[in-house]
Amino acid sequence: QHPHPRQKQKTHHPSTMASIAPIKLEPPGPREVVTVEKANEFIKLWTEQLLDHRKKVQAENGGDNAILCDRIRLSDKSYTAEAAQIIASFLNEPFEGTAVPLAHGIVEADLSDMIASRLTEEGLQVLQTICGAFADSKLVDVDLSDNAIGEQGIGACKTALDQKSLERLALCNNGLSQETMAQVADILTHDEDGTGCIASNLTKIHFYNNMSGEGGAKEFARILEKCTKLVDIRFSSTRAGKAGSDIVASALDASLSEGHNPNLVKLDLCDNNFANKASHEALFRVLGSTKSLTYLNLRDCDLEDDGIKKVCHALFESDSVLEHLDLSGNEVEKQGAKHIADYIRDSGGKLKILRLEDNEMTSKGVVTIAAAFHCSEDGHSIEEIQLNTCMVGAIGARAVIDAFGPDGIDLPYLNKVHLNGNSFAEDVLGELEAAFDDKLGEMDDNDSDGEADDDLSDDEEEEDEDESEAPVVDAGEVDDLADAMSKSLIV
C-alpha cells in the first residue's frame, strides 16, 4: 500500500582472486509449496549454476578458492520441514570438490515469506532449519519479513539474527508483538564480550506493518539508542499510537543530537501519530540536523498544517536535498500547502517524487504548489506528482496543466500525475487527458459533477485570519491564482 523503494546495497564478501562476482542462488518458478521433490530440483539447478560459474572463475584466474555464491533468496515459497532440511544440508555441506560449505560465503540472505500456509509447529521448524544453516556465516543483510513470527519464531530465527557482522535487517509484516520486539531488542543490543552490540553496526533497520504498539515503540527506542551508523530507518504501521510515536520521535531526536547516525539517507515513519506538539518539535530538530536525507515518508502521521509547517521549515534549514517526499493523509489544508510550496520553491529543483494525496488542500492549495514549480529558477527534476483525493476542481487542474507547460517543456522529467478522487467535469477531464496523455494516472474515482471549487470564495475571511502567519506570496503566484481562476470560468 505504501511503496517504499529499495535502496541498492553494496554486497560485502571476503576478498578473492576472482574478478568475476559470486552468483546469487534463488529458486525458480511461481509461488508454490516446496516439497522434497521440488527442493531436489532446486539443488540440481543450483549445482549446475555453481559448476558453470566455477569454470568461468577458473578460466579467469586458474584458482579454486573463489567464493562461488554470496547471496541467496528463498522468499515467495512455502517450504515443508523436509524440504527445508534438504536445502539447509546443501548449504552446510562442502560443495563439490571444495572443503568449504556454501553457507560460509553467503552474506546476504533473503528469507522472507517462507512459511505461508504452514502450521505453526512446522513453520517454526522451517525457520529454525533454514536460519540454522547460517550459523557459521558472516551475514551482512538479513530479511525475515512476511513470516508470522511470535516469541517462539524469534527463537527459531536467532541464528540468523544474532551475528555481529549484521548491517541490514528487515522485519516487516511479521505480526511482531511488544514481547517479540523486546526479544529482538535484547538480541540487537546485547554486548556480551564488550566489543559492541549488533545495533551499533547496523546501517539499515526496517520494522513495518507489525502490531507492537506503544511497548514496541519503547523497544525500538532501546535499539535506536545503540545505533550509530544508520542510513535507512523504517518504523511504520506498528500501532504505536500517540504515546509510542512521541517515544520514537524523541529517540530519533536524542540519537541525532548526540551525533549518531549522521549520514541518514532514508526515513520512513509512515502511519505514526505525531499530533502532539512535542512530536512536532522533535521532528523539527531531527529533520533540521540531517545532512544527507533524500527520502522522507511522513504519510498518515496526523501532522496537520502546524506540523507540516515545522517539517517544511526544518527541511529548508537542513543540509539535505530531498528526492522523495510523502506528506499524504495529514489533513493538510491551504495553509499547509503554502508551506509545502515554500519548500518546493527553495529546494533547488531536486525533488523527484511528491506525494500529497488524501489531504484537504482544495484547488487553492494546488494552485499555490503549482506556482512554486513556476517560480524556481533552478528547473525541476520532478518525475511524479500525486494529488489524489485532495478536494481539487477545475482551478487546481488547470494550474497543474499550466505548470507542466506546452508539451511538458516546464517539467520535462514528469512522467506521472495522479489526480484521481477529485472533482472534474468532463471538459476539464478532457483537458487533463490532452495535456498529460499516458502520464495521467487512473481517473476511475473522479467525481464528474465538477463542484469542488464552488465554495472557494466563501473562505476568504479564514485566509485573512491566517495571513499574519502565512509566508509572503510573490506577485507571480498571485497572478497564477488569478489566471487559473479566470480559466476555470471558460465554458
Buried (B, 14 or more C-beta within 10 A) or exposed (E): EBEBEEBEBEBBBEEBEBEBBBBBBBBEEEEEEBBEEBBBBBBEBBEEBBEEBBEEBBEEBEEEEBBBBBBBBBBBBBBBBBBBBBBBBBBBEEBEEBEEBBBBBBBBBBBBBBBBEBEEEBBBBBBBBBBBBBEEBBBBBBBBBBBBBBEBBBBBBBBBBBBBEBBBBBBBBBBBBBBBBBBBBBBBBEEEEEEEBBBBBBBBBBBBBBBBBBBBBBBBBBBBBBBBBBBBBBBBBBBBBBEBBBBBBBBBBBBBEEEBBBEBBBBBBBBBBBBBEBBBBBBBBBBBBBEBBBBBBBBBBBBBBBBBBBBBBBBBEBEBBBBBBBBBBBBBBBBBBBBBBBBBBBBBBBBBBBBBBBBBBBBBBBBBBBBBBBBBEEBBBBBBBBBBBBBBBBBBBBBBBBBBBEEBEBBBEBEBBBBBBBBBBEEBBEBBEEBBEEBBBEBEEBEEEBEBBEEBEEBEEEEEEBEEEBBEBEEEBEEBBEBBBEBBEEE
